[in-house]
Amino acid sequence: MADLKHTALIIVDVQNDFLPGGALAVPSGNDIIKPINELSQKSFKLIAASQDWHPKNHCSFSDQGGPWPTHCVARSKGADFPQDLNTDPIQHFIHKGIHQETDSYSAFFDNNHVYTTPLHAILQENHIKRVVITGLALDYCVAATARDALEAGYKTDIILSATRGINPSEELLNDMKSRGINLLE
């Protein structure tokens, strides 16, 4: 990887509920833990990790009329990082989806772009110019984070070996490439 002194690694939603056996498991989601642990040992300027951190009555939950089963309730085992993920190098933990009335796929904004997380401010304070994105799920939270990073002015890479999706399509991958998001192995 090129010079990392202005580059951040962003680990999106690698949480128990998104792994096999979890409430909203991403197929083969646990396969990304080793590549993320290896990436986190590189000399990134900073490493941030996002977590879905939902209130118990979050609007995205099916019992509240949303599309998803109850998942990643704040302070639950499902919202925790898996034991196999090395969290020691992570300097910033970003909680998202914290507002009951709106969902938040991106690690930058909620889906309506009303609420922001601290991620953009942290990246600016650290003079970050490029972000390398990993995590779950490629076709939802990783893609949304990448689009918002690009719109915020960051050179944006997704490491495909360090992400998995629920059902990512060629159309999604082509859309990301056409926007200028680099899809790397």
C-alpha positions in Angstrom: 0.0 0.0 0.0 1.2 3.5 -0.8 2.2 6.1 1.8 -0.2 5.9 4.7 0.7 9.0 6.6 -2.5 10.7 5.4 -4.6 7.6 5.3 -7.2 6.2 7.6 -8.5 2.6 7.9 -12.2 2.5 8.6 -13.7 -0.7 9.9 -17.4 -0.7 9.3 -19.8 -2.7 11.6 -17.8 -5.9 12.3 -20.1 -6.9 15.1 -21.4 -10.1 16.4 -25.0 -9.7 15.1 -23.6 -9.4 11.5 -21.5 -12.5 11.8 -22.6 -16.2 11.3 -25.0 -17.0 14.1 -25.9 -13.4 14.7 -29.4 -11.8 14.3 -28.6 -10.3 10.8 -25.6 -12.5 9.7 -23.7 -11.6 6.5 -22.7 -14.7 4.6 -19.1 -15.6 5.3 -18.8 -12.4 7.4 -16.2 -13.9 9.7 -13.9 -14.4 6.7 -12.9 -10.7 6.8 -11.6 -10.7 10.4 -8.1 -12.0 9.5 -7.6 -9.6 6.6 -8.8 -6.7 8.8 -6.4 -7.7 11.6 -3.6 -7.8 9.1 -4.5 -4.4 7.7 -4.7 -2.9 11.2 -1.0 -3.7 11.7 0.0 -1.3 8.9 1.1 2.3 9.6 -2.2 4.0 9.0 -2.4 7.6 10.4 -5.5 6.5 12.3 -7.9 3.6 12.5 -11.6 4.1 13.2 -14.4 1.5 13.7 -18.1 2.1 13.4 -20.7 0.2 15.3 -24.5 0.0 14.8 -25.6 1.1 18.3 -29.4 1.0 18.2 -31.9 1.9 20.8 -34.3 -1.1 21.7 -37.2 0.4 19.7 -35.2 1.4 16.6 -37.2 2.2 13.4 -35.2 -0.3 11.3 -36.4 -3.3 13.4 -39.2 -5.4 11.9 -41.3 -5.2 15.1 -41.2 -1.4 14.6 -42.2 -1.6 10.9 -38.7 -1.6 9.6 -37.0 -4.1 7.2 -34.5 -5.8 9.6 -34.7 -8.1 12.5 -33.7 -6.6 15.9 -29.9 -6.3 15.8 -27.0 -4.4 17.4 -28.9 -3.0 20.3 -26.6 -0.7 22.2 -24.5 -2.4 24.9 -25.7 -5.9 23.9 -23.5 -8.9 23.0 -24.8 -8.6 19.4 -23.5 -5.0 19.2 -20.0 -6.0 20.5 -17.0 -6.6 18.3 -16.2 -10.3 17.9 -13.4 -11.6 20.1 -11.3 -12.5 17.1 -11.2 -8.9 15.9 -8.1 -7.1 17.2 -9.5 -3.8 18.6 -6.2 -2.7 20.1 -5.1 -0.6 17.1 -8.5 1.2 16.9 -8.3 4.7 18.1 -11.8 6.0 17.4 -15.1 4.2 17.9 -18.0 5.6 16.0 -21.6 4.8 17.1 -24.2 5.1 14.4 -27.9 4.4 14.2 -28.4 5.9 17.6 -31.5 7.9 16.9 -34.7 5.9 17.2 -36.5 7.6 14.2 -33.8 7.2 11.5 -31.5 4.5 10.3 -27.8 5.0 9.6 -25.9 2.9 7.1 -23.0 5.2 6.7 -20.3 5.8 9.3 -20.6 9.5 8.5 -24.3 10.3 8.4 -27.8 8.9 9.0 -29.7 7.8 5.9 -31.5 11.2 5.8 -28.3 13.2 6.2 -29.8 14.9 9.3 -27.4 13.6 12.0 -23.7 13.3 11.6 -21.2 11.1 13.5 -17.9 12.5 14.6 -16.0 10.6 11.9 -15.6 13.5 9.4 -14.3 15.9 12.1 -11.8 13.3 13.3 -10.5 12.7 9.8 -10.2 16.5 9.2 -8.4 17.0 12.6 -5.9 14.3 11.5 -5.3 15.7 8.0 -6.6 12.5 6.4 -6.8 12.6 2.6 -7.5 9.0 1.8 -9.7 6.3 3.5 -9.5 2.6 3.2 -12.8 0.9 4.0 -13.4 -2.6 5.2 -16.3 -4.3 7.0 -19.9 -5.3 6.7 -22.0 -5.3 4.7 -20.6 -4.3 1.3 -23.9 -3.6 -0.2 -25.3 -1.5 2.6 -23.1 0.1 5.3 -19.7 -0.2 3.5 -21.1 1.2 0.2 -22.9 4.1 2.1 -19.7 4.9 4.0 -17.7 4.9 0.8 -20.1 7.2 -1.0 -20.2 9.6 1.8 -16.4 9.6 2.2 -16.0 10.3 -1.5 -18.6 13.2 -1.3 -16.6 14.6 1.7 -13.5 14.8 -0.5 -11.5 11.7 0.5 -9.8 9.4 -1.9 -11.8 6.3 -1.2 -10.7 2.6 -1.4 -12.6 -0.5 -0.5 -10.6 -3.6 0.2 -12.8 -6.4 -1.2 -11.0 -9.2 0.6 -11.9 -7.4 3.9 -15.6 -7.0 3.2 -18.6 -9.2 2.5 -22.1 -8.4 1.4 -25.6 -9.7 1.8 -26.2 -9.8 -2.0 -23.8 -7.4 -3.7 -24.5 -7.0 -7.4 -22.3 -6.1 -10.4 -24.5 -3.0 -10.8 -23.5 -1.9 -7.3 -19.8 -2.5 -7.9 -19.9 -0.8 -11.3 -21.7 2.2 -9.7 -19.1 2.6 -7.0 -16.3 2.4 -9.6 -18.0 4.9 -11.8 -18.2 7.3 -8.9 -14.4 7.0 -8.4 -14.3 4.5 -5.5 -11.3 2.2 -5.9 -12.2 -1.5 -5.4 -9.0 -3.2 -4.4 -8.3 -6.9 -3.6 
